[in-house]
């Protein structure tokens, strides 16, 4: 019990509690932002959804394929195809076998 925790977490503080990193105690903010973005996108609020997905990308280091894909789809819906092509190209580089991203990328690139 306590010995194993001490090996993992170090020694407890003066209050007898182990210090736990913020990553363990704070919910995944990127996942929360992504869920908010999904709801906004479903409601047709593409600009607000894009803002949530952009914030989620920042939280997650910008390498989450699904967040990039969602950002690209919002950009297409907002008529910002040039930006959408760039974002979807990044997503496709991270997941080249993803058929849906490939289709969305082709549609954005071809204006359809």
N, C-alpha and C positions, 0 to 999 in steps of 0.2 A: 503494500500500500504506500505508506508515506515515503519509504526508502526508494521505491521505484519512481514516485513523483519527484523526489529530490534529485534523482539521477537525470530525469527528463527536464525538469523545470528549474533546477537549482535549489538553493535553500529558501525556506519560507522567510518572509519579511518579519519585522518586529511585531506585527499584528497577528502572526501565525498563519497568514495566507500566502499562497504562492502568487507571484506576479505572472500574469498571463498576457501574452501579446494581444494587441488590438485586433489582429487578424482572427483570433479565436473568439473574442468576445463581441465583436461588432458584426451584425449580419452582412452578408455579401451585398454591398451597395450597388455594384454593377448589375447583379441579378435583379435587384429592386428597380433600378432605373430601366432595365430592359423590359420588365413586366409593365411598368407604367407606360413605356413607349408602345408596347404591343396594344394596350388598351386604347391609347390615343390614336394609333394607326387604324385600329378597327372602327373607331368613331369618325374617321376621316380627318382627324386633326394632324395632318402630316408635318406641319412646321413644329408643333409642340412635340410630336413623336421624335422628329429628327433631333431636337435639342436633348431629349432624354437619351437617345441612342448615342449621340456624340459624347454626352457626359459618361455614359456607361463605357464607351470605348476608352475614354481618358482613365477611368477607374481601373480598367482591365489591361492597360498598357497598349491598347489599339490593335491587338493581335487576335481578337475573338472573331472568328469567321462569321458566326451567326449575327453578331452585332454589326459587322461591316455590311453583311447582306441586307439587314434591315435598314441601315443608313442609306444604302444604294437604292432600295425600293422607295424610300421616302423622297429622295432626291428626284427620282423619276416622276413620282406623283406630283412633285412641285414644279416639274418642267425644267429642272436643272440637270439636263442629260450629260453635259460635259463632266460635271462633278460626279454624277452617278457612275459614269464609265470608269473614272479613276478609282472610286471606292470599290466598285464591283471587280475591277481588275485585281486590286489588292486581295480581295476575298478569294478570288479564283486562284491566285498564286499560292495562297495558304491551303486551299482545298481544291486542287485541279480536277478531281473526280466528281465533284458535286454538280450533278446534272441541272438542278434548279438554278444555281448561281450562274452556270454557263448559259442557260437560256435567258436569264434576266440580263446578263452582261451583253449578249448578242442583241437582244431587243433594245437595250439602252443605246448601244453603239450604232444600231441601224435606224434608230428613231421610231421603232415600232413597239 
